[in-house]
């Protein structure tokens, strides 16, 4: 009954109560494989009433306003704060007109013998022990009341844990936790952000012929669109779900949209929306306060949420493919971005210095002969991706001139240099790009980092043939294999053009003939580390094969907390949590493989950096006199060594967390 969207405290209690799912919570493997048990015109899925009788009043009003055949599924945890046998009985009597499913609250209330799992919430480690302890006591109060009335307990016996409903020929699967467990957390917001989980769920929906999966349990709404269908977690019907709100949420599935929807998505004529359940807040608060004194476990855990809402915002729940609805304009104004580059740098400066956690002094310098020149030829880009650390976009005009390119080419002739790595912005938008790539390919292996979408523009389509003729290695950004998630990160109408360009590259031998190399780059959409690169590559390979696309390798790269992405983390309150994740995941083994040790990065104005992250922060390599090093220094003096001391800052934690990451993906292969 508590989301992990806010990290919990350190675990201090080793007891299972409230932390585990008992064996009988497991759903049958074929629970959703059957045909829908019934069909309707409008389906309401109502999870987490939590004993709120006024929310049930509001539900009755919603249903009464509908036309056609309306079916209502009460998706578990109908009980929670009701506390007394009288309140419990009243809710059960009123809910009899609908179809109730069992949630973990009901599953534990109906037991004849306590099996030691407390409230049955199966809280993950990110929920603090204090919250778990209070939840167990809230449940105990109601359990004691129901135990004294066996006839009430009997009402819960045999209550199902899953349902399938047909709406407009589509199958909606309904269950409290996830597709495997009554109290499962695999449909929590955090789980649904995981690209590997998205793939698992998409394949499960396909194999069970499910078009919509509706869950609740975690008390935090989440919604996303996958290739197969839509997934929606309504959070709580009997509690506010976002900051400043005083209403619950229910899922509505119908062929027509609802005029009061807070958010939703449409798929093949079917509208899946979360609609406000506008209960009487004042009456509910008075009822709650009469049952639960200020120091009671329920009041300590939930009263502030009832009054003010949780510290969540609507955009936190929209994981791709769902859009703000009519009521969002009033009820959920967008969170605006205010953090500046200076704010990000100050936040980074407050952390333990990166150099202080490095044990190997040799990693403070480059290798004697760096082998890669990475060249940022322009800040201009046709896109403005959410994760872009260099803050590229259509408004940027900076571009490398031909004189600077000539200097880069001169340095590329050195025997130690074997790769010229061309990036941007969208590097193709530099007016001298084709000339530069042609010249560079005669000196070294050339890699071009592209967003793919730019190559659909008629002005740049000829570059596809140039790449193929020169054997340029194409490194293409594709942040997800599902269109909704990819476009949430990169912008609308970017996924299909990306796939079309990949197919055109395949037609020229890329990713297929062993000579024309096509690599893809994955960046997480959320402030998490990338999953295992090999496992993720298998997901990409399978999914893209279905779309007629093949490639050579996948690079999984962690997002760096600077630029546009760092400002977003500050604005959403996620900066500290993400940096804690990076610092806690520091891996000494990754230091030796950091990309800065084997390359020099050249900015559009010719200044030299250790990497493009340093370039984004303006941390140029330094000359002995204290000035900024430029590529002209190396072009004018062939004897000047490319080796140098590396300028570190705390953003470097992003390259050394977990398996580590670089422009070439994972650094350390973890066992």
Secondary structure as the mmCIF struct_conf table of DSSP 4:
data_model
#
loop_
_struct_conf.conf_type_id
_struct_conf.id
_struct_conf.beg_label_comp_id
_struct_conf.beg_label_asym_id
_struct_conf.beg_label_seq_id
_struct_conf.end_label_comp_id
_struct_conf.end_label_asym_id
_struct_conf.end_label_seq_id
BEND BEND1 UNK A 4 UNK A 6
HELX_LH_PP_P HELX_LH_PP_P1 UNK A 9 UNK A 11
TURN_TY1_P TURN_TY1_P1 UNK A 17 UNK A 19
HELX_RH_3T_P HELX_RH_3T_P1 UNK A 23 UNK A 25
STRN STRN1 UNK A 26 UNK A 26
HELX_LH_PP_P HELX_LH_PP_P2 UNK A 27 UNK A 28
TURN_TY1_P TURN_TY1_P2 UNK A 29 UNK A 33
BEND BEND2 UNK A 34 UNK A 34
HELX_LH_PP_P HELX_LH_PP_P3 UNK A 35 UNK A 36
BEND BEND3 UNK A 37 UNK A 37
STRN STRN2 UNK A 38 UNK A 40
BEND BEND4 UNK A 41 UNK A 41
STRN STRN3 UNK A 42 UNK A 46
TURN_TY1_P TURN_TY1_P3 UNK A 50 UNK A 51
HELX_RH_AL_P HELX_RH_AL_P1 UNK A 53 UNK A 64
TURN_TY1_P TURN_TY1_P4 UNK A 65 UNK A 65
BEND BEND5 UNK A 68 UNK A 68
STRN STRN4 UNK A 70 UNK A 75
BEND BEND6 UNK A 76 UNK A 76
BEND BEND7 UNK A 80 UNK A 81
BEND BEND8 UNK A 84 UNK A 84
HELX_RH_AL_P HELX_RH_AL_P2 UNK A 85 UNK A 95
TURN_TY1_P TURN_TY1_P5 UNK A 96 UNK A 97
BEND BEND9 UNK A 98 UNK A 98
STRN STRN5 UNK A 99 UNK A 101
HELX_RH_AL_P HELX_RH_AL_P3 UNK A 104 UNK A 109
TURN_TY1_P TURN_TY1_P6 UNK A 110 UNK A 110
BEND BEND10 UNK A 112 UNK A 113
BEND BEND11 UNK A 116 UNK A 116
TURN_TY1_P TURN_TY1_P7 UNK A 118 UNK A 119
TURN_TY1_P TURN_TY1_P8 UNK A 125 UNK A 126
BEND BEND12 UNK A 127 UNK A 127
HELX_RH_AL_P HELX_RH_AL_P4 UNK A 129 UNK A 147
TURN_TY1_P TURN_TY1_P9 UNK A 148 UNK A 148
HELX_RH_AL_P HELX_RH_AL_P5 UNK A 150 UNK A 154
TURN_TY1_P TURN_TY1_P10 UNK A 155 UNK A 158
BEND BEND13 UNK A 161 UNK A 161
STRN STRN6 UNK A 162 UNK A 167
TURN_TY1_P TURN_TY1_P11 UNK A 168 UNK A 169
STRN STRN7 UNK A 170 UNK A 175
BEND BEND14 UNK A 176 UNK A 177
BEND BEND15 UNK A 179 UNK A 180
STRN STRN8 UNK A 181 UNK A 181
TURN_TY1_P TURN_TY1_P12 UNK A 182 UNK A 183
TURN_TY1_P TURN_TY1_P13 UNK A 186 UNK A 187
BEND BEND16 UNK A 188 UNK A 188
HELX_RH_AL_P HELX_RH_AL_P6 UNK A 189 UNK A 192
TURN_TY1_P TURN_TY1_P14 UNK A 193 UNK A 193
HELX_RH_AL_P HELX_RH_AL_P7 UNK A 195 UNK A 207
TURN_TY1_P TURN_TY1_P15 UNK A 208 UNK A 209
BEND BEND17 UNK A 211 UNK A 211
STRN STRN9 UNK A 212 UNK A 215
BEND BEND18 UNK A 217 UNK A 220
STRN STRN10 UNK A 222 UNK A 225
BEND BEND19 UNK A 227 UNK A 228
STRN STRN11 UNK A 230 UNK A 233
BEND BEND20 UNK A 237 UNK A 239
BEND BEND21 UNK A 242 UNK A 242
TURN_TY1_P TURN_TY1_P16 UNK A 243 UNK A 244
STRN STRN12 UNK A 248 UNK A 254
BEND BEND22 UNK A 255 UNK A 256
TURN_TY1_P TURN_TY1_P17 UNK A 259 UNK A 260
STRN STRN13 UNK A 261 UNK A 267
TURN_TY1_P TURN_TY1_P18 UNK A 268 UNK A 269
STRN STRN14 UNK A 270 UNK A 277
HELX_RH_AL_P HELX_RH_AL_P8 UNK A 281 UNK A 291
BEND BEND23 UNK A 292 UNK A 292
TURN_TY1_P TURN_TY1_P19 UNK A 294 UNK A 295
BEND BEND24 UNK A 296 UNK A 296
HELX_RH_AL_P HELX_RH_AL_P9 UNK A 297 UNK A 308
BEND BEND25 UNK A 311 UNK A 311
HELX_RH_AL_P HELX_RH_AL_P10 UNK A 314 UNK A 317
STRN STRN15 UNK A 318 UNK A 318
BEND BEND26 UNK A 320 UNK A 321
STRN STRN16 UNK A 323 UNK A 324
TURN_TY1_P TURN_TY1_P20 UNK A 326 UNK A 327
HELX_RH_AL_P HELX_RH_AL_P11 UNK A 328 UNK A 331
HELX_LH_PP_P HELX_LH_PP_P4 UNK A 333 UNK A 337
HELX_RH_AL_P HELX_RH_AL_P12 UNK A 341 UNK A 349
TURN_TY1_P TURN_TY1_P21 UNK A 350 UNK A 350
BEND BEND27 UNK A 351 UNK A 351
HELX_LH_PP_P HELX_LH_PP_P5 UNK A 352 UNK A 353
HELX_RH_AL_P HELX_RH_AL_P13 UNK A 354 UNK A 357
HELX_RH_3T_P HELX_RH_3T_P2 UNK A 361 UNK A 364
STRN STRN17 UNK A 365 UNK A 365
TURN_TY1_P TURN_TY1_P22 UNK A 368 UNK A 369
STRN STRN18 UNK A 372 UNK A 376
STRN STRN19 UNK A 378 UNK A 378
BEND BEND28 UNK A 379 UNK A 379
STRN STRN20 UNK A 380 UNK A 380
BEND BEND29 UNK A 382 UNK A 382
TURN_TY1_P TURN_TY1_P23 UNK A 386 UNK A 387
BEND BEND30 UNK A 389 UNK A 390
STRN STRN21 UNK A 393 UNK A 393
TURN_TY1_P TURN_TY1_P24 UNK A 394 UNK A 395
STRN STRN22 UNK A 399 UNK A 399
HELX_RH_AL_P HELX_RH_AL_P14 UNK A 402 UNK A 412
TURN_TY1_P TURN_TY1_P25 UNK A 413 UNK A 413
BEND BEND31 UNK A 414 UNK A 414
TURN_TY1_P TURN_TY1_P26 UNK A 415 UNK A 416
STRN STRN23 UNK A 419 UNK A 423
BEND BEND32 UNK A 424 UNK A 426
HELX_RH_3T_P HELX_RH_3T_P3 UNK A 427 UNK A 429
BEND BEND33 UNK A 430 UNK A 430
TURN_TY1_P TURN_TY1_P27 UNK A 431 UNK A 432
HELX_RH_AL_P HELX_RH_AL_P15 UNK A 433 UNK A 440
TURN_TY1_P TURN_TY1_P28 UNK A 441 UNK A 443
BEND BEND34 UNK A 444 UNK A 444
STRN STRN24 UNK A 445 UNK A 450
BEND BEND35 UNK A 452 UNK A 452
HELX_RH_3T_P HELX_RH_3T_P4 UNK A 453 UNK A 456
BEND BEND36 UNK A 457 UNK A 457
TURN_TY1_P TURN_TY1_P29 UNK A 458 UNK A 461
HELX_RH_AL_P HELX_RH_AL_P16 UNK A 462 UNK A 470
TURN_TY1_P TURN_TY1_P30 UNK A 471 UNK A 471
HELX_LH_PP_P HELX_LH_PP_P6 UNK A 472 UNK A 472
STRN STRN25 UNK A 473 UNK A 477
BEND BEND37 UNK A 481 UNK A 482
HELX_RH_AL_P HELX_RH_AL_P17 UNK A 483 UNK A 490
TURN_TY1_P TURN_TY1_P31 UNK A 492 UNK A 493
HELX_RH_AL_P HELX_RH_AL_P18 UNK A 495 UNK A 507
TURN_TY1_P TURN_TY1_P32 UNK A 508 UNK A 512
BEND BEND38 UNK A 513 UNK A 516
STRN STRN26 UNK A 518 UNK A 523
BEND BEND39 UNK A 525 UNK A 528
HELX_RH_AL_P HELX_RH_AL_P19 UNK A 533 UNK A 546
TURN_TY1_P TURN_TY1_P33 UNK A 547 UNK A 548
BEND BEND40 UNK A 552 UNK A 552
STRN STRN27 UNK A 553 UNK A 557
HELX_LH_PP_P HELX_LH_PP_P7 UNK A 558 UNK A 560
BEND BEND41 UNK A 561 UNK A 562
HELX_RH_AL_P HELX_RH_AL_P20 UNK A 563 UNK A 571
TURN_TY1_P TURN_TY1_P34 UNK A 572 UNK A 573
HELX_RH_AL_P HELX_RH_AL_P21 UNK A 575 UNK A 584
TURN_TY1_P TURN_TY1_P35 UNK A 585 UNK A 585
STRN STRN28 UNK A 586 UNK A 586
HELX_RH_AL_P HELX_RH_AL_P22 UNK A 588 UNK A 591
TURN_TY1_P TURN_TY1_P36 UNK A 592 UNK A 593
HELX_RH_3T_P HELX_RH_3T_P5 UNK A 595 UNK A 597
BEND BEND42 UNK A 598 UNK A 598
STRN STRN29 UNK A 599 UNK A 602
TURN_TY1_P TURN_TY1_P37 UNK A 604 UNK A 605
BEND BEND43 UNK A 606 UNK A 606
STRN STRN30 UNK A 607 UNK A 607
STRN STRN31 UNK A 608 UNK A 609
BEND BEND44 UNK A 610 UNK A 611
HELX_RH_AL_P HELX_RH_AL_P23 UNK A 612 UNK A 617
TURN_TY1_P TURN_TY1_P38 UNK A 618 UNK A 618
STRN STRN32 UNK A 620 UNK A 620
STRN STRN33 UNK A 622 UNK A 622
TURN_TY1_P TURN_TY1_P39 UNK A 624 UNK A 625
BEND BEND45 UNK A 626 UNK A 627
STRN STRN34 UNK A 628 UNK A 628
HELX_LH_PP_P HELX_LH_PP_P8 UNK A 629 UNK A 629
STRN STRN35 UNK A 630 UNK A 630
HELX_RH_AL_P HELX_RH_AL_P24 UNK A 631 UNK A 636
TURN_TY1_P TURN_TY1_P40 UNK A 638 UNK A 639
BEND BEND46 UNK A 640 UNK A 640
BEND BEND47 UNK A 642 UNK A 642
STRN STRN36 UNK A 645 UNK A 645
HELX_RH_3T_P HELX_RH_3T_P6 UNK A 650 UNK A 652
HELX_RH_AL_P HELX_RH_AL_P25 UNK A 653 UNK A 656
STRN STRN37 UNK A 657 UNK A 657
TURN_TY1_P TURN_TY1_P41 UNK A 658 UNK A 659
STRN STRN38 UNK A 661 UNK A 662
TURN_TY1_P TURN_TY1_P42 UNK A 663 UNK A 664
STRN STRN39 UNK A 665 UNK A 666
BEND BEND48 UNK A 667 UNK A 668
#
